[in-house]
Amino acid sequence: MMRNPISPNSLPVRKLAGALLLTFVSGAQMFAKDAMQWEEVSVLPPAKGELIQMGVAGAFAGAHGDVLMIGGGANFPQGLPWEGGPKVWWDTVFVLERKTTDTSVTYDWAEEQGKLPAAAAYGVSVPLDDGVLCIGGCNAKACFTDVFALRWDATKRAVEVVNYPPLPRPLAFMAGARVGDWVFVAGGQEAVDGGRATKDFFGLNLAQQAAGGDAFKWVELPAWDGPARILPVVAGQGDSLYLWSGRKPDAEGGPTEILTDAYSYDITGKTWSKMPGVGAGEGMPRCIMAAASCAAPGGDGILVFGGADGIVMQMLEHNGRKARSSNKSEAEAFGRFNIALLENHPGFSREVISFDPATGAWTGIGSFPDLCPVTTPAVTWGESIFLPSGEVRPGVRSGRIWKGTVVKIAETIK
């Protein structure tokens, strides 16, 4: 919680905001050696009928054969949120084709664009053997129970939508992963307006799909022994699911709780165990909410890309509360200070870190070459990992499609 904050009138607001942000961001970075090679392979095109594309946050994304599909998401095409721009939700599915020759690999957008069943964002994407499973999400009014697979029919050159069993309850802003035959989702909120963070933990056994009927459905499982949360980081490897971080908004409008705890779930024993948080053992654990994550190609640990530490969000919340309880002139000053914080935001963490489930150690393996997106999935496609679009600063999206390849393992974080 912020204590004894500097008055928004005591120094030039923009300089103060920039100095504070530089201090917080530089202090939050861990040492890491470069161990990944990155390249920008494309930029998200405009949806049909649109002239511009600024990128989307919270999109569904995944690979199927020789294509990467990116569907839905939300952005602010009519102006930044603090300028009064409304959030717009999308249903377009873009298809990026990979074309391989003996000497090169190129990536081009298919002319064909598919559609989600409805405009949606902030659900979970999980790879299937024959497509991409898209789970839950929300629009401006409601969270969804919808679950469906996106598949690319190369012969028809069309995106197909295949319905799957719905979630037991609507859910968005959760995280999830596939572990063996199981798909899991954890955390999130069930409603958009006044929605509380949950400890929802649902599983779907893909091995039951052939049986059909009531056997193939989501089951509610016992949750971890810790706080409810939204925007956690989840990944799976071996027989375990791992859950880190996130945040817990206060339903009464108080300070959001920034979470640094961590848990593992044994899918065989159906039991949770508490773990040290990110970086624990090398310093205080930290928050990595909304970061992209995936199992490393080849099964060599779990990779986490960037994430938000919550410091600036807490500052914004504090100033907002002060503005509501202050006189008009002070409220306006706190409002200007928040706008300066947003306009000077340097972006989220650029660190790429690896978790070794066998030892519990975190290793720094690189620094992202540009502003690192959050609220986007990390998609394993072949031997590389793709970060498609996403939010790079509060309210700001990027349409860039990044391809990363692990080239070595670096030293443990100091």
SEMI-698233 format. One record per atom (N, C-alpha, C): residue in one letter; x, y, z. Coordinates in steps of 0.1 Angstrom, whole numbers, plus 5000, padded with zeros to 4 digits. Example, Ala and Ser with C-alpha at 12.3 -4.5 7.8 and 13.67 -1.06 7.14 Angstrom:
BEGIN
a513249435078;a512349555078;a513249675078;s512849785071;s513749895071;s512950005079;
END
This chain:
BEGIN
m500849885000;m500050005000;m500950125000;m500550234992;m501350354992;m501150435005;r502250485011;r502150565023;r502850695021;n502350805027;n502950935026;n503250975011;p502250965002;p502550994988;p502951134986;i503751164976;i504151294972;i502951364967;s502751494971;s501651564966;s501751584951;p500651574943;p500651594929;p501051734925;n500951824934;n501351964931;n502752004935;s503451914941;s504751944947;s505851954937;l505851884926;l506851884915;l506151884902;p506851924891;p506251904878;p505751764876;v504551744873;v503951614873;v504551524863;r504851564851;r505351464841;r506751424845;k507651514850;k508951474853;k508951384865;l508151414875;l508051324887;l507551184883;a506551174874;a506051044870;a507050964863;g507751034854;g508850964846;g509950914855;a510350994865;a511450954874;a510950834883;l509750844888;l509250734896;l509250604888;l508650614876;l508550484868;l509950434865;l510950514861;l512250474858;l512850404870;t512650454882;t513150394894;t512550254897;f511250244896;f510550124899;f510950014888;v510950054876;v511249954865;v512649904866;s513649994867;s515049954868;s515249864880;g514649894891;g514849824903;g514149684903;a513249664894;a512449534894;a513149434885;q514149474877;q514749374868;q515749284875;m515749154871;m516749064876;m517849054865;f519049014870;f520048994860;f519748864852;a519948874839;a519748764830;a520648774818;k521248654814;k522048654802;k521148614790;d521448674779;d520648644767;d520848494763;a519748424762;a519748284757;a518648254747;m518048364742;m517048344732;m517348444720;q517048394708;q517048484696;q515648524693;w515448644690;w514148694686;w514148764673;e513048744666;e512848814653;e511348854652;e511048964646;e509649004643;e509348944629;v508348854629;v508048794616;v506948854609;s506048934615;s504948994608;s504249094618;v503249164613;v502449254620;v500949224617;l500149214627;l498749184626;l498049274616;p497449224606;p496749304596;p495449364601;p494849464594;p493549504598;p492449404595;a491449404603;a490249314600;a489649364587;k488949274581;k488249314568;k487249424571;g487349524562;g486549644564;g487149754572;e488249724579;e488949824587;e490249874580;l490649994583;l491750054577;l493050044585;i492950034598;i494150024607;i494049904616;q495149864622;q495249764632;q496249804642;m495849824654;m496749864665;m497149744674;g496649624671;g496949514679;g495849494689;v495849374695;v494749344704;v495349274717;a494649294728;a494949224740;a493949114743;g494349014750;g493448904754;g492948824743;a493648814732;a493148734721;a493448584724;f492648494717;f492948354716;f493948334706;a494948244708;a495948214698;a496548074699;g496848014688;g497547884688;g497847844674;a498647734673;a499147684660;a498347554657;h498147544644;h497447414639;h498147384626;g499047284625;g499747254613;g500647374609;d500447424597;d501347524592;d500747664593;v499747684603;v499247814605;v499147854620;l499247984622;l499048034635;l497748114635;m496748084643;m495548154644;m495448244656;i494948364653;i494848464664;i493448524663;g492648504673;g491248534672;g490748624684;g489848714681;g489248804691;g490248904697;g490048934709;g490849034716;g490049174717;a490749264724;a490149394726;a491149504725;n490749624721;n491649744720;n490849874721;f491549984719;f490950114720;f491250194707;p490550164696;p490850224683;p490350374683;q489550414692;q488950554691;q489650644701;g490750604707;g491450684717;g491750604729;l492850644736;l493350584748;l492250594759;p492250494768;p491150494778;p491050614786;w492250674790;w492150804798;w491850924790;e491750904776;e491251014768;e489750994764;g489150894771;g487750864768;g487450764758;g488450704752;g488250604742;g487650474747;p486550424741;p485850304746;p486650184741;k486650074750;k487249944746;k486349874736;v486949824725;v486249754714;v486649614714;w485649524713;w485849374713;w485749324699;w486549224696;w486549174682;w486249024681;d485848984669;d485548844667;d486348784655;t487248864649;t488048824637;t489048724641;v489248624633;v490348524634;v491248544622;f492548584626;f493548604616;f494348474614;v494848444602;v495548314599;v496948354593;l498048324601;l499348344596;l499948214591;e500248204578;e500748084572;e502248074572;r502747964575;r504247934575;r504547854562;k505447914554;k505847844541;k507347814542;t507647684541;t508947644542;t509547584529;t510747634526;t511547574515;t512847514520;d513647474511;d514947414515;d515847524521;t515647644517;t516547754521;t515947864530;s514547864532;s513947974539;s512647934545;v512248014555;v510948004561;v510348144561;t509148154555;t508448284554;t507048274560;y506548384565;y505248394571;y504348494564;d503248454560;d502348544552;d500848534558;w500148634558;w498748634562;w497848574551;a497048484555;a496048424545;a495048534543;e494548534531;e493548634527;e492248604535;e492048474537;e490848434545;e490948474559;q489848524565;q489748554579;q488548484585;g488648414596;g487548354602;g486848444612;k485848384619;k485048454629;k484948364642;l485048424654;l484648354666;l483148354667;p482548264675;p481148264677;p480548404681;a481448474689;a481048614693;a482348684696;a482248814696;a483448894700;a483748864715;a485048844717;a485448794730;a486948824732;a487348834745;a488748844749;a488948794763;y490248774767;y490648744781;y490148604785;g490148514776;g489848374779;g491248294780;v491248164777;v492448084777;v492548004764;s493748004759;s493947924747;s494847804751;v494547684746;v495247564749;v495447484736;p496647434733;p496847354721;p496247214722;l495547184711;l495047044709;l495846974698;d495646844697;d496346774686;d495846814673;d494646864672;d494046904659;d493347044659;g494047134667;g493447274667;g493847344679;v493147444682;v493347534694;v492047544702;l492147504715;l490947514723;l490847654729;c489647714728;c489447854733;c488447844744;i488747894755;i487947874767;i487548004774;g486148014775;g485648134783;g485948264777;g486248364785;g486548494780;g485248584783;c485348704778;c484248804781;c484148904770;n483048984770;n482949104763;n482749224773;a482249334769;a482049444778;a480949424788;k480049324786;k478849304794;k478849174802;a479549074797;a479348944804;a480548854802;c480848764811;c481748654810;c481048534804;f481848444797;f481248334789;f481548204795;t480648104793;t480947964795;t481447894782;d481447964771;d481647904758;d483047844757;v483147724752;v484447654749;v484347594735;f485347624726;f485247574713;f486747564708;a486847484697;a488147464691;a488147534677;l489347604674;l489547654661;l490447564653;r490047534641;r490747444632;r490947504619;w492047484612;w492247534599;w492147424589;d491247434580;d491047344569;d491847394557;a492947334555;a493847384544;a493247364530;t492347254529;t491747234516;t490747344513;k489847364522;k488847464521;k489347604523;r490447614529;r491047744533;r490047824541;a489747764552;a488747824561;a489047784576;v488647874585;v488747844599;v487447784603;e487547664609;e486347594614;e486247614629;v485047624634;v484747634649;v484047504653;v484547434663;v483947314668;v483647324682;n482347304686;n481947334700;n482447214709;y482847254721;y483247164732;y482347184744;p482347104754;p481547124766;p481847254772;p480747324776;p480947454783;p481447444797;l482047554802;l482447564815;l481347554825;p481547504837;p480447504847;p479947644850;r480747744850;r480347884852;r481147974843;p480548084840;p481248184831;p482548224838;l483648254829;l484948284835;l485748364825;a486448464830;a487448534822;a488548584831;f489648624825;f490848674832;f491448564841;m491248444836;m491848324843;m493148284835;a493748174839;a494848124831;a494647974830;g495347904821;g495147764820;g496247694812;a496247564812;a497247484804;a496847344802;r497447274793;r497247134791;r498347054798;v497946954805;v498946854811;v498446714807;g499146654798;g498746524793;g497446534786;d496446454791;d495146454785;d494246554792;w494746624802;w493846714809;w494146864805;v493046934804;v493047084803;v492547144815;f493247234821;f492947304834;f492747454832;v491847514839;v491847664840;v491647694855;a492347804859;a492347844873;a492247994875;g491448024886;g491248164889;g490248234880;g490348364879;g489548444870;g488348504877;q487448564870;q486248624875;q485048584867;e483848574874;e482648514867;e481748624862;a481948754865;a481148864860;a482048984857;v481549064847;v482349184843;v482149294853;d480949334856;d480549434865;d480549384879;g481449434888;g481449394902;g481949254904;g482649204893;g483149064894;g484249044904;r484148944913;r485148914923;r486148814917;a487348824922;a488348714919;a487848584925;t488148474918;t487648344922;t488848244925;k488448134931;k489348024932;k488847904923;d488147944913;d487647844904;d488747754898;f488647624898;f489547534893;f488847424885;f488847424872;f488147334864;f489047254855;g488647124853;g489447034844;g488546964834;l489146944822;l488446864812;l489446754807;n488946634808;n489746514804;n489546494789;l490446524781;l490346504766;l490246354762;a490746264771;a490646124768;a489146074768;q488246154775;q486846114775;q486046164763;q486746234754;q486046294742;q485346184734;a486046074732;a485545964723;a484245904729;a484245904743;a483045844750;a481845934748;g482046064747;g480946154745;g479946154757;g478846214754;g477746214765;g478246284777;d477646244789;d477946304801;d479446274806;a480146184800;a481446154804;a482446264800;f482146334790;f483046434785;f482446574789;k482946614800;k482546744806;k483546804815;w483546934818;w484346994828;w483946944842;v484946924850;v484746894864;v485347004873;e484647034884;e485247134893;e486047054903;l487347104905;l488347034913;l488647124925;p489147064936;p489547134948;p490647244944;a490447364949;a491347474946;a492547474955;w493547554952;w494747574960;w494447634973;d495247624983;d495047684997;d495747814997;g495047914990;g495648044989;g494548144984;p494948264982;p493848364978;p493248344964;a492048384962;a491448394949;a492348494941;r492148484927;r493048574919;r492548584905;i492948684898;i492748704884;i494148714878;l494248694865;l495448714857;l496648634863;p496548514868;p497648434873;p498448384861;v499548324864;v500448254853;v500348104856;v499948034846;v499847884847;v500547814836;a501147704839;a501847624829;a501947474835;g502047384825;g502147244829;g503347174824;q503847074831;q504846984826;q504846854834;g505146744827;g505146614834;g503746584839;d503546554852;d502246524858;d501846644867;s502346764865;s502046874874;s501646994866;l500747074873;l500347204869;l500847304879;y501347414874;y501947514882;y501247644881;l501047714893;l500247834894;l501147944901;w501248054895;w502048164901;w501248294900;s501448374911;s501148514910;s499748554907;g499448664901;g498148724898;g497848834908;r496648874908;r496248984917;r494848964922;k494449014933;k493149004939;k492549144941;p491649184932;p490949314934;p490149314947;d490049424953;d489149444965;d487749474960;a486749384964;a485449404960;a484749534965;e485349594975;e484749714981;e485449834976;g486349824967;g487049934961;g488349974968;g488849894977;g490149914984;g491249874975;p492449874981;p493649844973;p493649694968;t494149674956;t494249544950;t495449474957;e495249344960;e496349274966;e497149214955;i498449244955;i499449194945;i499949064951;l499848954943;l500148824947;l501548774942;t502248714951;t503548654947;t503748504951;d502648444955;d502648314960;d502648214948;a502848084951;a502947984940;a502547854945;y501947764936;y501447634940;y501647534928;s501747414932;s501747304921;s500647204924;y500147154913;y499047054914;y499446924908;d499346814916;d499646684911;d498446624905;i498446604892;i497146554886;i496846414889;t497846334893;t497546194897;t496946184910;g497646254920;g497146254934;g496046354936;k495846444927;k494746554928;k494946634941;t496246674943;t496546744955;t497446864951;w497246974959;w498047094957;w499147104968;s500347164964;s501447194973;s501847334971;k502147394982;k502647534981;k504147534977;m504547634969;m505947644964;m506447784967;p507847804967;p508347934967;p507848014955;g507748144956;g507348224945;g508548254935;v508248334925;v509248354915;v510448424921;g511648364919;g512848424924;g513148394939;a512248324946;a512448294960;a513648214961;g514448244972;g515748184974;g516848274968;e516548364959;e517448454954;e517048604957;g516048614967;g515548744970;g514048734972;m513348844974;m511948844977;m511248794964;p510148704966;p509448674954;p508648794948;r508448784935;r507848894928;r506548854921;c505848954917;c504548934909;c504948934894;i504348844887;i504448834872;i503148824866;m502148894871;m500748874866;m500648904852;a499748834845;a499448854831;a500548814821;a501648754826;a502748714817;a502348594809;a502948584797;a502748474788;a503648354794;s503248234792;s504048124797;s503748004789;c504747904789;c504547784782;c505647684786;a505447554783;a506547464785;a507547484774;a508847484777;a509847504767;a509847384757;p510147414744;p510247314734;p511247204739;g510847084738;g511746974742;g511646934757;g510747004764;g510446974778;g511447024788;d512347114783;d513347164792;d512947284801;g512047254810;g511547364819;g510347434814;i509947544821;i508847624818;i509347764816;l508847834805;l509347964802;l508248064806;v508648184811;v507748294814;v508348424808;f507448494801;f507848614794;f507248734800;g508148814806;g507748944811;g506748934823;g505649014822;g504649024832;g504649154839;a503649184847;a503549304854;a503749284869;d504449384875;d504749364889;d503649434898;g502749514892;g501649574900;g502049704906;i503249754906;i503649874913;i502949994908;v502950014894;v502350134889;v500750124891;m500250004889;m498849984892;m498350034906;q499249994916;q498950044929;q498950194930;m499950254924;m500050404924;m498750464918;l498350414906;l497150464900;l495950444908;e495750334915;e494650304924;e494650404935;h495850424941;h495950514953;h495550654949;n496050704938;n495750834933;n494250854930;g493650744925;g492250744922;g491450754934;r491750684945;r491050694957;r491250834963;k492450884963;k492651024968;k491851124960;a491751104947;a490951204939;a489551204943;r488951084947;r487551074951;r487351134964;s488351144973;s488151194986;s488651334988;s489151394978;s489751534979;s488851634974;n489251764976;n488451874970;n488751874955;k488051964948;k488051964933;k489451984928;s490152084933;s491552114928;s492552004930;e492451944942;e493351824945;e492951704936;a491651684934;a491251574926;a491751584912;e491651714907;e492151734893;e493651714892;a494351744903;a495851724903;a496151584904;f495451504912;f495751354912;f495351294899;g494351344892;g493951294879;g495051324869;r495651444869;r496751474860;r497951394863;f498251364875;f499351274879;f499151134873;n497951084874;n497650954869;n497850944854;i497451054847;i497551054832;i499051064829;a499851134836;a501251144834;a501951004837;l501450934847;l501950794849;l501750704837;l500550714832;l500150634821;l500950674808;e501050794805;e501650844793;e503150814794;n503750814806;n505150784807;n505550644810;h504550554810;h504750414814;h505850354805;p506850294810;p507950244801;p507650104796;g506550044799;g506249904795;g506449814807;f506049684805;f506149584815;f507549524815;s507749434824;s509049364825;s509449304811;r510749304808;r511149244795;r511949114798;e511949074810;e512748954813;e512048824808;v512948734803;v512548594800;v513148504810;i512348424817;i512948344828;i512448204826;s513248104832;s512947964830;s512847904844;f511847814846;f511547744858;f511847594856;d512747544865;d513047404864;d512247324875;p511247254871;p510347184881;p511147084890;a512247024885;a512946934893;a513646994904;t514147114903;t514947184913;t514247304920;g513147354913;g512547474918;g513247594915;a514347594907;a515147704905;a514647784893;w514847924894;w514548014883;w515848054876;t515848064863;t517048104855;t516648214846;g517448314845;g517248424835;g517848374822;i517048374812;i517548324799;i517448434788;g517148554791;g517148654781;g516348774784;s516448874776;s515748994777;s514949024764;f513749044765;f512949064753;f513449184746;p513549184732;p514149294725;p513349424724;d512149424728;d511349544727;d510349544738;l509249624738;l508249624748;l507649484748;c507649424759;c507149284760;c505649274763;p504849204755;p503449204757;p502949124768;v501849164775;v501149084784;v499749054779;t498948974786;t497648934782;t497648874767;t498648794765;t498748724752;t499348584755;p498848484748;p499448354751;p500848334744;a501648254750;a502948214744;a502648084736;v502848084723;v502447974714;v503647894710;t503747774713;t504847684708;t504447634694;w505247674685;w505047634671;w506347584665;g506347444663;g507647384660;g508647394671;e509847434668;e510847454679;e510947594684;s510047674680;s510047814684;s508847854692;i508847974698;i507748024706;i507348154701;f506048174699;f505548304693;f504748384703;l504948504704;l504148604712;l503448694702;p502148664700;p501348734690;p500548854696;s500848974692;s500149094696;s500249114711;g499249174717;g499149184732;g499249334736;e499249354749;e499249484756;e500749514760;v501249624755;v502649654758;v502849764769;r501849844770;r501649944781;r500249954785;p499850004796;p498450014800;p497650084789;g496650014783;g495850064773;g496350064759;v497650034757;v498350034745;v498649894740;r498249864727;r498449734721;r499649744711;s500149624707;s501049614696;s500549504687;g500649524674;g500249414665;g501449334660;r502649354666;r503749274662;r503749134666;i504149044657;i504248894659;i505748864661;w506048814673;w507448784676;w507748634677;k508848594671;k509248454672;k510548444680;g510548354690;g511748344698;g512248194698;t513548184698;t514148044699;t515148044710;v515147934718;v516047914729;v517347864723;v518547934726;v519747894720;v520747834731;k520447874743;k521347814754;k520647844767;i521047774778;i520547804791;i521447884799;a520947994804;a521848094811;a521948054826;e522648134833;e522948104848;e521748134856;t521648084868;t520548104877;t520548254881;i519348304882;i519148444886;i519848474899;k520548584898;k521248634910;k520448744917;
END
